[in-house]
Amino acid sequence: MQTTVKVAVSLPREQFRLAEKRRRALRVSRSAMVREAIHQWLKSFEEERAIRQYIDGYRRHPQSPQEVDAMERAAAEALRHEAW
């Protein structure tokens, strides 16, 4: 069973030129370049979903003023010894 598929993609000439320049500098194949681009594109959707989920959690369960005060005190104590 074949595990890969071939695709043909049309790009604006300048975008292709810039991608080729970078690809050659990095010494990667076109296939590797396109695979990585698609991987990063798909990963960005998962990251956006995770961020929305994180924000939604804080909206449903916001921190209390006491929790905020406690975190501020802990941060101040932890950073007190830093050589700024």
N, C-alpha and C positions, 0 to 999 in steps of 0.2 A: 504494500500500500504506500502510495506517495505521501510524504509528509510535508512537502513544500509545493507552492504554486508560483507560477510566473505571472507577473503583471507588467503592463505597459503604462507609463505615466507621462503625461505632457506637462512641461513646466515652462514658465516664461524664460526666455533665453538668458536674461541677467541672473535670475535665481539659479539656473543650472550652472552658469559660469562660476558664481560664487561658491556653490556647493561643491563643484568639481575642484576648485582651488583648495578648499579646506580639506576635502577628501584625500587629495594627493598629498597634502602636507602631513596628514595624519597616517598616510599609507594604509588606508582601508579600502576594501572593495566597494563598488556601488551598492551591491546587495547588502553589505554590512551597514553602510550608511543609511539606506532606506529602512532596514530592519530596526536600527536604533532610533531613527526618527519616529517610526510608527510606535515603537515601544514607549518612548517618552510621551507621545501624544496620548496614548491609551492610559498611561500611568497618571497623567495630569487629570483625567476624569475621575480616577479613583481617589486622588488626593483632594479634589474639589468635593467629592462626596463625603470624605472623612471630615473635612473642615466644616461642611454644613451640619453634619451629625454632631460634631463637637460643640458648635455654636448653639444648635438646637437644645442640646443637653444643658448648657448653661442658662438658656432662656427658660427652660422648664424647671430647673433647680438652681437658681442664682445663689451666690455666696451671701451669707449673712454678714452684717456689719462686724460681728464678733470674729468671724473667720477672716475677714479682710484685715482687721486690726492684728490678729495673731500672725498672719503671714507677713505683714509689714514689720512687725517686731522681730520675727525670725530672720527676715532678710537683712534688716539693719544690724542685727547681731552677727550674722554670717559675714557681712561685708565690712564690719567694723575694723577688722585686722588687715584688710587689703591695702596694699601700698599704691594708692592712686597717684 
